[in-house]
Amino acid sequence: MSYDRRGGYRRRQRDDWDDRRREHHESPDDKLKSAIIKLGEVDPNEELPRLEIQIRDQIPRNIPLLSEAFRLSVTEQPFKIPYYATLLRLLHNKSDNPTDEEVPIGRLILEDFWKGFQGYVDQLAWREARLCQIHFFAHLTVARLISADSLLALLQSFTAVLDEFGVSNGRAKRAALCAGEGLLIAGPVLKEHSPSFPDEIINAIQAYNETMASQKWMVPPLATTQSITVPQEIEIELLDMLLATLRKLNESDFQETENCLPRPYAVYPPFEPSVLQPYVLPSLLVPPEAIEMDALSSGAEEETPVKKDEWPEFFLRLFPSDVSPDFDDPAGYVIRTTILDIVEVFEVNRKECARLLLEYPKWNLAGTFKPKPGSTVNVEPAPGKDWQLESTIIETVLGAYLVLPESSKKSIYYVGLITEICKLSPSTVGPAVGKSIRRLYAALSDGLDVEAARRFAEWFAVHMSNFGFQWVWKEWVPDLALTVQHPKRAFMRRAIEFEIRLAYHERIFKTLPEAMQGPDAYTIPENGPTPAFEYEDPSHPYHDAAQDILNHFRGRAKAEDVISHLDTLRERLESSEDAPNVDSLVRSIAIQSLLHIGSRSFSHLLNAIERYLPLLRSLAGWGPPSTTAPGGSAEARTDILAAAAAFWKHNRQMVAIVFDKLMQYQIVDPTDVVGWTFLNGNAIGQLSEASPMNLSAFEWDLLRAAIDKANGRVVSARRKVMALRKEDDDTRARAMAGAAGDTNMEVDVEAKRDEADADSPQLVVALKAYSSLTKEQRMALSKTLEGFVGCLAPTSTAPHPNPHARTVIEESAWENRANWGRDEWNAWETWGWYRQFCRAYAPYLRTYVNTLYTVSFSRFDGVEDPAGDMLKKIWNIATGQDA
């Protein structure tokens, strides 16, 4: 492209800049829609009359636009719903000079609004449907704009979901929330209309909730004992909290609802039936869940649906009742669920979410929260309330972050959100965060779940990195007297390791008190996360051999030349009298030398691996890429993993990264990583001395990466097969249509049909790959399960068995945990990771439930073994076999 030498390019730049600076002119409809959505930016009570007039003055009237504005507002700003209900109440008033045929604007908007709600239900958009139906329709029922009969029928349509055969927990939970929260808000009107209806709703939710008792045992953040009961003083499940709230409100005939929710529409008298009849909501049937009916081939497995909401949701309590509301407090339920809705809706903008959370008291009843320090507004504290806003927010956000087995949003979102809240009000939020850290740290001794503890360490480290790594570590110095594997000491090591990843060793070392700096403290390593090249020392007997390989790599020699040199080295070593395992030695030298070349940066590592992929395939025993040589050598792949782990033994993050890249480039299989982890994982890190088989968070991260890799490959392969099959079907349909329309009698239609029915070569290859990857997935899951069984129920001939694996699961042993040593805590943590494996990968385990059970648990059948019984109990609950 050419440009005018006299400044044509610059002229074009200036014109583009002018275009960008031109003011965007909004249409009247756009301005009105924006005004509705922005209701309450200053004072909603003062803005409501003005906004009503603005809507009435719009000519011509655009009801669909107004309805859409209301829909967006109530689904994306749930804290404003009572005020939107009030605005709709004002719009139900007729004009100054009404006619008999005039239909109020509010009624027209409500009728169109229903269409959008129906669309949310049809799409099973549960959050939007809940906010439309529960919060908005229930408020409108209390305002007498919607008939109690029709809302009652609507709530019953959601409780009907709870009785569906085989209903999933995610679907039932969301339907129960719809019915329960509708009753919570509109309870006074509904109980007045039908005194027995609240009991019907509560009993329906309770009946379903009782079926989830075993699942609840799997996911509480505090696994204090092996008892099936869960203490509700320190943690509570979402449906349990809803039921406790509804029972308390029902006992008072829902009179306490007035102390839970703002009702600005209550100042307006209800319409006389002769003037305006309440709107009757149309009947509704909640559609069934969509089920994928396509299959890859006869007997092939379908893609495993993984949903994050299939387990009960537990929330942890961090503060006393005078700081944050109790779990059974109706006002507290409303506050917590509204905060959760804001956090979920504003995931796309955590800064805006932080601002809205700190402004939440503006949308709640006066006196609910303590005023900000220095505030000039005097508000009388509400009896039984007067809670601290910041502590309530942090407790609720951390509760959502620590939901097991996985939070609904990515962990980094919750971490970043807390950081943004701290930045907006450091003087008030900072103390709440500090107290939360101390409460969670104390919970480590009381059985905080291992996955929750891992996330706690991640949040702590990232939060410290955002605020100069400032923490009062000296408070925890007395805990250095605890056994080295105690959860508190494990947390310190893990958090400091994460901090080092976010900064550097020297910086973090200086932030610690002297008592934590020594090697005997097992808190921070003496040296930074540097590589450990085994053959770097000139006195090492194989130093010269390694230097030769290094020189080849430094000179960017071709992979074939390096392979040839390694063959020569192997022959020379085999001819020596004291030859060790030559093949393993050659692999170790080659892998460590290659990693040494790539140790300068992540890009150097990738370049080194990609340049020498043929070499890596040769070391692993795979055939050349052009051949179909099967298998490779399992021993060779194990040697490669061992060499990589030895090179990065001072940097466990790099061990995980290198393992991931080796799996990505298919040098090793996920099954290889799983097997290596159970045998050698605890030899990496500060506590690398010999110990019984066990798993810590580091080993779990390796297992999780391997399993996720195997699962991800199956999903990708299946999608490819489905795309190719669809392409084949389209081609086959066109061919058949052409054959049917051909009038030439010499054409063999049957031959064309047989030819068209054959799968394309691409599809045949894809199906073969899918079958192979499915087998790999099954092997990875099976290997992991066998590894856990070997750790937790070791046989008499097992190498390095943990003698306490069978005893720590006893309730009496847990009560004596203050006297536990290293092996007991190791066994307890391994049990925790087994539980996390079963609940996190339950959908995949169910796919192969019979095969996996036979391989791993059949030896416990008919045998009295407490470890075997506990292993099977956790397995049966996760795979749905506990009924």
N, C-alpha and C positions, 0 to 999 in steps of 0.2 A: 504494500500500500504506500502511495506517495503522498506528500503533504506540500502545501504552498510554502516556498522558501521565505515568504515575507510574513510568516507567523500564522499560517493556517492552523497548525496544530495547537498553538497557544490560544487562538481564537475559539477553537472547538472546546478546549478545556474551560475557558471562561464562560461559554454558553452553557456547558453542562453544570457549572457551578451556579450560574444564575437560575437554571431550571430547578436545581435542588433547593435553592433559597426561596423560590416562590411559595407563598403561603397556600396551603391546601384548603380550599373552600368546602366546608361541610354543607350538605343539603339540610333543610329543616328537619327531615326525618332522622338524619344522622345525629343532629344536635339533640333532638328529643330523646333518642335512644341512649345517647351518652349521658344525658341528664338523669335518666332513670337509673342507669347503672352506677352513677356516681353519687346517688342519694346518700346523704349523711356525712359528707366530707367535713362539714363544719358542725351542724346541729340538725339531726334528722327531724326532730319535733318541729323546728322552725321551717324546715325545707318542705315538709309534706304539703301544706296548703299551697305553697307557690308552685310546686311540681304538679299538683292537681289542676290548677288553673292553666298551666302550660300545656298539659295534655288535652284539656277541654278546648283550648283555643286553637288546637291544630286543625287546620282545614286544608285539603280534605283529610278525613280521619283514616289512619292506616292501622287497622286492628291487628293484622298479622305482625306488623313491626312492633307494636306495643306488646303483644303476647310474647314475641321472641325476646324482647328486652326484659320482661319479667322472668322468662325461663332462664336466660343467662344469669340474671341477677341472683335468683334463689339457688341455683346450682353452683355458682362460682363464688358467692358471698353468703354462705349459710348464716353467718352471724347477723345479717340484716333482715332475715325472713320476717320477724314480727312487724317490722316497719313496712315491708312490701305488702303484707296482709292489711295493714292499716291504710296504705295508699289505695289498695283495691276496694276497701270498705268505703273510702271517700268517693271513689269513682262510681260506686253504686247509687249515690245520690242522683236524683234526676236534675235536669237543668232548671233554671228559674221559671221558664214558661213551658212546662212539660205538656205533652199530648198523651192521649190514652194509649197510642201505639208505640210510644217511645220506649226503647230498651236501654237501660243504663249502660254506659261505656264499660263499667266494671264487669257486668254480666257478659258482654260481648268478648271482652278479653279473657274471662274465665273459660268460656266455651272453647275458644281457640287454644287456650293454654292446655286444656285437657288433651287435645290432639298431640301436642308435644310430649306430654307425659305418657300417653299410650305408645308413642314411638320409643321412648326410653325402655318401657317394659318389654316391648316386642324384641328389642335388641339386647335385653337382659343387661342393660346399663344400670347396675344396682345402685351405685352411688347417686346418680342423677335421679333415678326413680325414687329413692328414699328421701332425698331432699325435697323433691317436688311433692311427693305424696305425703310424707310424714310431716315435715316441718311446715310446709305451706298449706296443704289441704287441711291438716289438723288445726292450724291456727285459724283458718277461714271457717272451720266448723264451730270453734269457740266464738268467733265473731258472728255466728248465725248466718253466714253467707252460703254455707253448704249444709245440706240436710244430714242429721246424725245417722239416719237410716242408711244412706248411701255410703258414708264413710265407714260405718260398721261393716257393711257388706264388702267394702274394699279391703279392710283389714282381714276379714275372714278369708278372702281369696289368697292372702299371703300365708295365713296359718295352714291353709290346705296344702301348701308346698311341703310342710313338715311331715305330712302323712304319706307322701309319695314313696313308692317302693324303691329302695336303693338310692334315695336322695343323697347327694354328696354333701359333705359338711359345709363346704363353702356356700353352696346354694341355700341350704337350710339356715345357716347362720345369718345370711343377709335377709332372707325372708322373715326370720324371727325378729331381726332388728326393725324391719319395716312395720311389722304388726305391733311390736312392743313399744317403739317410740311414738307411733301414732296414738296408742293408748295413753302414753305418758303425757302428751301435750293436750289431747282432747278428752282426757279422762273425765273431768267434771261433767261435760255435756253427754258423753257416751254412757256414763253410769246413771245419770238422771234419766236418760232415754231407756236404758235397759240395765237394770241393777245387776243382772247375772253376767253381762257381757265381759267385764274386766276379768272375772274368774275364768271364763272360757279361754281368753287370750293367755292369761298367766299359766293355766293348766296345760295348754297346748305347747307353750314354750318349755315348761318344766318337763313335760313328758319326753320331748326330744332331748332336752339337756341331760336327762338321766341316762340316755343311751350313749353319751360321750364320756362316761366316767373313766374308762380305761385310756382313752385318747388324752384326757386331761392329765393323767399320771405321767405321760410321756414328755410334756412340754412346759412344766412350770419352771421359772427361772431359778427357783431355789429348791433343789432336790435334797431336802433335809434328811429324809429317811427313805426306806423302801416301802413305806406304808402307802396305801392307795389314796389316803386322804391328803388334802392340800390345805395348809393353814391360810385362812382368808384375811388374817390381820396384816400380813406382809405382802401378799400377792393375791390377785383375784382374776378370774377369767371374765371375758367381756359379757357373755350371756348370764353368768352368775351375778355380775354387777347389775345388769338390767333387771333380772328377776328380783333381786333384793330391793331395788328402787321401786319397782311396780308394787311389790307387796306392801312396802311402807306407805306408798301413796294410797293404795286401796284401803288400808286400814283407816285412813283419815278421810275417806270418800273423795280423795284427790283434792282436798282443800289446800294441801301444802304445795300444789302446783303453782299457786300464785307467788310463792317465794322462790320458785325455780327459774321462771321465764318472764321476761318483760312482755307486757301485753298493752301496747299503746292504743290499740283499737278498743280497749275496754271502756274508754271514756265516752264512746258513742253508743247511744241506745240502739238496741236491735230493731230491725224493721218489723213493722206490723205485717202479719201474713196477708192482709188485704192489700197492702202496698207492694210488697215484694216477697215472693215465695223463695225459700232457699233453693239453691241449685242442686239438682239431683245428679250425682256422678253416675255416668253410665256403668253398667256391669263390666267386670274385667276378669279375664282368665290369664294367669301367669303362664306363659308358654314354657314348654319343657326345654331342658338343656339341649343344645345342638350336639349331635354325636357324629363323629367322622365315620362314615360308612364305607369309604373306599378301602380296598385292600391291595397290597402290592402284587400278591400272587397267592395261589392256593396254599394256605397254611402259613403265610408270612405274617410277621408281627406288624402291628400298626404303630405309628408314632406314639410314644408314651406322652399323654397330656400331663404337664407339670403345672400345678396351680399353687400359688403361695398361701391361699386362704383355706386350705383343706384341714388345718389343725386348729384346735381352740387357741384363742389369743389371751395370753396372760400378761398382766401389767404389775410391775413391782412398785411397792410403796417405799418411799424414801424419807418422808417427813411426817411429823405428828399431826393430829387433827386440827390443832390451832394454827398450823402453817399452811397445810393444803387439805382439801375436803376428804372426808372418809369415803371409802368405796361404796358404802350403803347410803350415802347422803344423796337424796334426789337432785339437789342443786349441784352437787359434785359430779353426778353422772352427766348432767347437761353440760357443765363446764368442760369436763374431760373429752366428751365426744365432740363438742364444738371445736375444741383445740385440735383434735385429731382430724376433723374435717378440713380445717384451715390448712393444716400441715400437708394433707393429701392433695387438696385442690391446688395449692400454690407451690407444688414441687418444681414447676418450671421457673420460679423466681423466688429464690430463698431470701433475698433481701426484702422483697415486698412481704413475704410471709413473716419475717421477723418483725417488721413494722406493724403489721396487723395484729400479731399476737400481743405486742406490748400495748396496743390501743384497744384490746378486747374489753376492758372495763367500761368503755364508752357505750358498748352495746349490751351490757348486762345491767342488772338491777343495782341501784345505788347502794353503797355500803357492802357490796359483796367482797371487794378487795380493799386492802389498806391503801390509803393515798400515797403517792410518791413522796419521798422526802423533799421538803421545801415547797410542797404544793400549797397554794393559797386558798384552795377550795375546801371548805369544811363539809364533810359528809359524815352523817351519823352512822357508825358501824351497824350493820344488820345483825340481829341476834343470831348467834350460832355460826356466823360467817366471819367476815373481817380477815380473810385469808391473804397470804402473800402471793401476788400475781406471779412474780418471777419464779418462785419455788414451784408453784403449781405448773407453770409452763415447762420448766426443766424436767420435773418429775414425769409429766405426760410425754414429752418428746423422748426422753430416755426410755420410758416404758415401751413406746413404739419401736425404738431402735433395738431393744433387747428381746423383742418377740421371737419365739423359737418355733420351728427350726430356722426360719429366715424372716427378716423384716419385709414389709410390703414394698418398701422403696430401697434403693441402694444405700448402703451404710454411709457413704460419703455425703449423702444429702443431709442426713440427720446431724452428722458431725459439722458440716458447713453451716447448717441452720443455727446450731447452738453458738457457733463462733459469731455469726451475724447478730444474734440477739445480744451477746456480750458487748459487741462493738457499739451497739446503739445505746446501751445503758450499763456501762461497766461497773458503776458503783453499786447498783442494785442486783444485777445478774451475777456478777463475780462471786459474791458470797454464796448464792444459791448453788452455783456450779461447784464451788469448793466443798460445800456440805454434801452435795451429791457424790462427789468423788470419795469422800471419807465414808459415807454410808455404804457405797458399793464395795469399797475396800474392806470394810468390816464384814460385809456379807460373804466375802471369800472364805472365811472360816466356817460359815454356817451353811455351806453347800451351794454357793452360786454355781449355776451350771457352767460346764467347761466352755461351751460355745459363747455364753453370755460373758464369761470372764475374758475370752479372747477378744471379743468386740470392745469390752471395757478398756482393755489395754490399748487397742488401736485408737479409740476415741481419746483416751488420756494423752497418748503420744502426739496425735495431731493437734489436739487443743493446746498442749504445752508449746508445740512448735509455732503456733499462731500468737503466743504471748510470751515470747522470749525464754521458753523453757524454765519458767519460774515456778518452783514448787517447794514446799517445806518438807524436803526429804527427811530431815532429822526427826520428824514425827514417827517415822517408820523404822528408825534405827533399832529400837528394842526388838523388833520382829526378826532381826538377823539371828536371834537366839533360837528361832524355830528350826525344825528340820529343813534341810536344803530343798526338799520337794514340796514343802507346804504351799498351798495355793497363794498365800501372800508373797512368799519369796519368789515363786514362779511368776507372779504378776510383775514384780519389780524387774526381774530379768527380761521378761517379754516387753514391757513398756520401754525400758532403756534400749533394748535392741531396736525397737521401732523408732525411737527418738534418734538413734545413731543413723538410721536410714534416711531420716529427714534432715539431718545436719551432718556432723562428722564426729568421730570418736573423741577428739580432744575437747571439743566444745561441751559435749555432754559430760565428760569425765570431770570437768571443772565445776559443774553444777551440783555434784554429789558431795555429801559430807565425807570426811576422811574415813569413817568406819565402813563406808560402802565402796571405797576405792580399792581396797586390798584384794588380792586373789582369793583369800580365804572366805571372803564375803559372798563369792559366787553371784555377784550382781552385775558387774561390767567386766568384760575381758581386759587383760592388761594391754593388749595391742588392738589396733583398729582392724576393721574387716578387710585385711589384705590377703592376697593369694598366698598359698603355701606350696611353692614349686618344689617337689620332693627331691629333684635331681639338680638343684641349683648349687649346692655345696660342692666345691671342687674335690672334697675328700670322699664324696659318694662314689661307690664302685661303678655306677653307670652314668656318671656325670658326663664323660666324653661322648658316650652314645647319644645322650639327650641333646648335647650341644650340636652334634651333627644334624639331628632332626630339626632342631631350632634353626640352624643355618639354612636348611632347605626351605623352611617356612618363611624365613626373613627374605630369602631371595625369590620368593613367590614361585617356587618350583612347581611344575605340573603335578597333579595328584598321582599320575602314573609313575613319575620318577620317585616320589616319596614312597609309594607302595613298593617299588623295586628296591629302594634302599632299606626299607623295613624287612623285606625278605632276606636281604643279605645279612642284616643285623641278626635276624632270627637264626640263620644258619651258623653264624659265628658263635652265638650264645649257646646253641645246642652242642657245639663241638667242645665247649669248655667242660672241665671235669665236674665243677660244682654248679652245674646249670640248675636254676630254680624252674618254676613253671614258666617256661620261655614265652609261650603265647600270651599269658597274662601280663608278663613283664613288658613285652613289646607294646601291647595295647596301652598299658599305663604310661609308658614313655611317650608314645605318640599323642595320646589324648591330653596329657598334662602339658606337653610342648605346644600343642595347638591352642589350648586354653591360655597358656602363657602369652602367646602372640595376641590373643583377643582380650587380654585382661585390662587393657588401657581404658576401654570404654565399651559401652553397649554396642555401638556401631562397629567397633573393631571385632567384637565377638561374632556378630552376625556375618560380617564379611568373611571372617576366617571359616566359619561353619559352611557358608554357602560356597566358598571357593573350593573347599575340600570335602564336599559331599561324597564323591566317589571313594575317597579314602575312608571316610567314616563308614560307608556301606561295606567296604572291604573288611574293615576291622570288626564289624558286627557279624560278618559271615554271610551277608546277603550277596546274591548274585549280581552281575551288572544290570543296570536299569533296563537293558534291551532284552534280558532273559526273563524267564518265569521261574527262576530257581526259588524253591519254597523255603520258608522258615528262617533261615539264618541260624545262628548259634545262641542259645539262651545263656550259656556260660560267657560267651563273648560280650553279649549285651550287658550282663551283670558286671563284667570287668570294666566296661566303659562307664557305667554309672558309678562304680566304686572309685575309679580314677578321677572323675569329675568332682565327686564329693570330697575326696582327699585334697584336691587342689584348692577348693573353696571351703575348707573346713572351718575357717575363721569368719566366713560370710555366708550364713545360711540362706539369705535372700538370693544370692547368686547360685546356690545349689538348686533352688527351686526354678530359677530362670533357665539355667542350663538344661535341667531335666525337661522343662517345658519345650525348649527348642529341639532337643533330641527327639521328643515325641512328635513335635510338629513336622519335622523333616523325616519322620518314620525310620529313624535310626534304631530306636528302641520302641517297644510297645507299652501301652499303659499297664499291662499286666506285669511287665518287667519292673516298672517303677513301684508298683504295689508290693511285689515280692521283695525287692531290695529294701523298701521302707520298713517292713516288719522285721527284717533280719538285721539291718544296719543303721536305721534312722537315728536311734538314740546314741550312736557313737559320734554324732556331729554336734559341736557346740561346747559350752563350758563344762557341762557334766558328762564328759565323754568316757569316763572310766567304766569298767565292766559293771553291768547291772542287769537285773531280770528284764525279760521282754516287756515293753510298755510303750505307750504312745503319749506324746505331748502335743501341744498346738503345732509345732513345727512338722512333726510327722503327719498330723492330720492335714495340714496344708498340702503336703506332697500327695497324699492319698486323694484328696478332693480334686486337685489338678488332674491327676491321672484318670479318675472316674469321669470328671467333666469332659475330658478330652475324648474318651471312648463314647460317651453319650452324645456329644456334639457331632462326632463323625457319623453316627447312625442317623441322626436327624438330618444332616446335610445330604447323606446318601439317599435317604428316603425321599426327600424333596426333589432330588435329581431324577429319581426313578419315576416319581409322579409326573414330573414335567415331560419326560420322554414318553411315558405311557400316553399322556394326553396328546402329544404330538403324533404318536403312532395311531391313536384312535381317529384323529382328524384325517390323517393320510389314508387310513383304511376306509373311512366313510366316503372320502372323495373317490377312491378307486372303485368302490362298490356302486356308487352313483353313476360313474362312467360306464361300468360294465352293464348296468341295468338299462342305460340309455342307448347302448350300442345295438343297432339293428342288423349288423352283419352276422348271419347265421353261423359263419365259420369260427366266430369267437367262442372260445371255451370259457363260459362264465364260471363254471365250477373251479377250473384251474386258477382263474383270477381270484376267486374267493379264497382258495387255499393259500395262494401266494400272499394275499392281503392279510390273512389271519396270522401269518408268521411275524414274530417280534423282530424289530430292526436290530442290526448288530450292536448299535450303541446301547439299546435297552438291555440286550442280553449281557453285555459287559457290566452295565450299571447294576443289574440284578445280582450278578455274581459278586460285585464289590459290596453291595448291600448285605448279602448273606455273610460274607467274610467279616464285615464290620460288626454285624449283629453278634456273631460268635465271639469277636474280640470284646464286645461290651459284656456279654455274659461271663466270659472268663475273668474280666477285671472285677466284676461284682463278686463272683465266686471266690476269687483269690483274696479279696478284701475280707469277705465273710470268714473264710478259713483262717486268715491271719488273726482276726479278733477272737475266734474260738480257740485258737492255739494259745493266745495270750491269757485269756480269761478262764479257760477250763483246760489247763495244760495236762497232758498225759504224763505218766511216770517217766517216760523216756524223752520228754521234750527238753531241748537245750535251754538252759538258763530260765527255768520256770519261776514265776513269781509265787512264793509260798503263801501270799496273802490274797491272791486273786479270788479265792472262794470265801474268805472270811469277812472282807470289807463290806459285802452286800448285806450282812446281818444287821438288824436294827440295833442290837446291843453293841456291836462293834462301832457303829456310827456315834453312839452316845459316848464312847471312849476315845473319840478322835483326837482329843487333846494329847494323848499319849502315843499317837501314831508316829511311825518313823518314815524313812524314805520309801521303803517298798510298799507300805500301806497306801500312801498318797499316790504313788505311781499306779497301783492297781485301781484305786478309786478314779483317777483321771482317765485311765484306759476304758473303764466301764462307761464313763461319760461320753467318750468319743464313739464307742459302739452305739450308744443310744442316739447320738447325733447322726451317725451313718444311717441307721435304720429309719429315722424319721425324715431326714433330708432326702433320701433316695427311695422312699417308700414306693412311688409310682413305678420306678424301674424294677424294684425288687418283686413287686406283685406280678410283673410280666413273666418272671422265671421262678415263681414261688415254689413250685413242686420240685424242680430240678435242684435249686439251691438248698432246699430243706433236706432232701435226700443226701446230698453230698456232705453237708456240714452238721446236721443235727440228728441224723438217724442213729448215731452211736449213743445218744442219750436216751433213746426210747427204752422204757422198762428199767432204767438205771436210776438209783437215788443219787443225785448230784445237784447240790444247790446252785452251782454255777451254770450247769446245763439247764436247769429249770428257769433261771433268770434270763439266760440267753434266749430260750424259746419264748418266754413271756414277752420280752421286748420285741422279738421278731414277729410273733403272732399279732400283737397290737398294731405294729407298723404295717403289716401286710393284710390286715383285716380278717385274720383267722381266729380272733379271740371270741367270736360270738358262740 
